Amino acid sequence: MIGIHRITYNLSEKGERTRKEEELERLSEIFDVSIDVLTGHAILPDKPSNNPDLDQKVFENVLLYILNQVGIKPNIGKTVLYKLLYFSDFNHYEKHRSSIT
């Protein structure tokens, strides 16, 4: 979606490559967030999700389940956790045509 190869994206995720301005702009459009949020220069306020379909309690349970399964492993960080949440939800949607949360 942002017009780069998977390997290039992977290097960016690992911090081994600096993202170009065009990539950051495209990512901010895709995720509907500012570039400051993507680069970690913005502080996000604690507020409820503006997604009316999100069931907060179910989301918490999914998060706790995943943390219980993988949280004690040393290589599990924030990025890996986000990816696990994303792929779990994506796989559920593919099978059942509904989001987990």
C-alpha positions as CSV (number, residue, x, y, z in Angstrom):
1,M,0.0,0.0,0.0
2,I,2.9,2.4,0.6
3,G,4.8,1.3,-2.5
4,I,7.9,-0.3,-1.0
5,H,9.1,-3.9,-0.9
6,R,8.5,-6.1,2.2
7,I,12.2,-6.3,2.9
8,T,12.6,-2.5,2.9
9,Y,9.6,-2.2,5.2
10,N,11.1,-4.8,7.5
11,L,14.4,-2.9,7.7
12,S,12.4,0.2,8.6
13,E,10.5,-1.6,11.4
14,K,13.8,-2.9,12.8
15,G,15.2,0.7,12.8
16,E,17.9,-0.3,10.3
17,R,16.6,2.1,7.7
18,T,15.1,5.6,7.9
19,R,11.7,6.0,6.4
20,K,11.4,8.6,3.5
21,E,9.0,11.5,3.9
22,E,6.7,10.1,1.2
23,E,6.4,6.8,3.0
24,L,5.6,8.5,6.3
25,E,2.9,10.6,4.5
26,R,1.4,7.5,2.9
27,L,1.4,5.6,6.2
28,S,-0.2,8.6,8.0
29,E,-3.0,8.6,5.3
30,I,-3.5,4.8,5.6
31,F,-3.7,4.8,9.4
32,D,-5.4,8.2,9.7
33,V,-2.8,9.5,12.2
34,S,-0.3,12.4,12.1
35,I,3.3,11.8,11.1
36,D,4.3,12.8,14.7
37,V,2.3,9.8,16.0
38,L,4.1,7.4,13.5
39,T,7.6,8.7,14.5
40,G,6.8,8.7,18.2
41,H,7.0,12.5,18.6
42,A,3.4,12.9,19.7
43,I,1.7,12.0,23.0
44,L,-1.6,10.3,22.5
45,P,-4.3,11.2,25.0
46,D,-6.0,8.4,26.9
47,K,-9.4,8.5,25.4
48,P,-12.0,5.9,24.5
49,S,-11.9,4.6,21.0
50,N,-14.0,6.5,18.5
51,N,-14.8,3.1,16.9
52,P,-18.3,2.3,17.9
53,D,-17.9,-1.3,16.9
54,L,-15.0,-1.9,19.3
55,D,-16.0,-3.8,22.4
56,Q,-13.5,-2.6,25.0
57,K,-14.0,-5.5,27.3
58,V,-13.5,-8.1,24.5
59,F,-10.4,-6.2,23.4
60,E,-9.0,-6.3,26.9
61,N,-9.6,-10.1,27.1
62,V,-7.9,-10.7,23.7
63,L,-4.9,-8.6,24.8
64,L,-4.7,-10.4,28.1
65,Y,-4.9,-13.8,26.4
66,I,-2.1,-12.9,24.0
67,L,0.1,-11.5,26.8
68,N,-0.5,-14.7,28.8
69,Q,0.6,-16.8,25.9
70,V,3.7,-14.9,24.8
71,G,4.3,-12.1,27.3
72,I,7.0,-14.0,29.2
73,K,9.2,-14.5,26.2
74,P,12.2,-12.0,26.0
75,N,11.7,-11.1,22.3
76,I,8.1,-9.9,22.7
77,G,8.0,-6.1,22.5
78,K,5.4,-3.5,21.6
79,T,5.7,-4.0,17.8
80,V,5.4,-7.8,18.0
81,L,2.4,-7.4,20.3
82,Y,0.7,-5.0,17.8
83,K,1.4,-7.5,15.0
84,L,0.0,-10.4,17.0
85,L,-3.2,-8.4,17.7
86,Y,-3.5,-7.4,14.1
87,F,-3.0,-10.8,12.7
88,S,-5.3,-12.5,15.2
89,D,-8.1,-10.1,14.4
90,F,-7.4,-10.4,10.6
91,N,-7.5,-14.2,10.7
92,H,-10.7,-14.2,12.7
93,Y,-12.3,-11.8,10.2
94,E,-11.2,-14.0,7.3
95,K,-12.9,-17.0,8.9
96,H,-16.0,-15.5,10.4
97,R,-16.4,-12.2,8.6
98,S,-16.5,-10.3,11.9
99,S,-13.8,-8.7,14.0
100,I,-12.8,-10.3,17.3
101,T,-13.2,-7.0,19.1
